[in-house]
Amino acid sequence: MSHTLTVRLTPELAAWLKETSARTGMAQGAIIREQLERARGQDDVRRFMKLAGAVHGAPDLSARKGFSRP
């Protein structure tokens, strides 16, 4: 590992990290790396969210039965 990052944690996060490290026996840095990898893997899953709210048109645009206006 050649990159070092300094992060200021809230007291709650610091306590969670310390407790999790003690409980699992994993180093605090390993826990943080694992969480960063997990977050990086979720980027592909949420790409569709870029399109949220991108549809323009009439408010009654839905053609689904029960939702469209007569």
ABEGO torsion letter per residue (X at the ends): XABBBBBBBBAAAAAAAAAAAAAAGBBAAAAAAAAAAAAAAAAAAAAAAAABGABBEBAAABABBGABBX
